[in-house]
Amino acid sequence: MSEPLGLFGGTFDPVHFGHLRLAEESIAHLGLGGVRWIPAGQPPHRGTPQVTPQQRLEMVRLAMASNGRFSLDPSEVEAAAPSYTVHTLERLRRELGAQQPLVLLVGADAFAGLATWHRWRDIFALAHVAVSHRPGFPVEISSLPHELATEFNDRRLADVDGLKASPAGGIVTFAMTQLAISATQIRKLLANDLSARYLLPDSVLDYIQTHSLYRNS
C-alpha cells in the first residue's frame, strides 16, 4: 500500500498561511506522502469569487512552489463546472487506482456541514476524511448532525496507521496550530488599501498587487 495522499480542496480566495500550515501539519500528523491542492473552479456552496478561477489557481501555484511535498491539481478550474468533492474523488480514483489511500483534508467547521454535501456518503467509499481542529477543541459527536455523528462514531480510526491499512472509509482528527487568519479578513484589508503582509506569502501578495486584485471597484 502506498503512502496516503492528502487532498486539500478549497476556494483559496486568496490562499494564505493558515492554508499552508494546515497542509504542512497534516503531512506530519497523518504520515502523508504529500498533499495535492485542488482549487475549486466554481464552488457550489458560496458566491462567485471576485477574482477568476485561473487567478486563484496561480496564487496557489506561487504559494506552494517551494515545497516539494505539495502538488497542484488544476482539473476543477479547467473543468469550468461546479466543483463537487465526490466527482473530484471519483476522477482521482480513476487516475490513481483503487488501492491508493486518499485522505480528504477538511476543517472542523466544514466537516460539521458534511451531510449537506452532494452525495456525501459516497465520499467514504472513495477516501478517508481527516478533520483538523483547534488545540483543546476536539470534534464532539454531540455537536454533529445525527446522520454525520453516526458515521463519525462508526468510522473513526484508533490511530493514523489505519490510513495506510485501507484506501478509504476512515475518519481521523488532528489538532493544528491555530492561526487566526481568514481569506475574508485579507480581502477586506486589501479592499480598504490596508496591509495584508505576513498573512500570506510575499509571492502571492506581489501577484495580487501586480494584478490589482480585491480592490474596491
Disulfide bonds with the S-S distance in Angstrom:
none
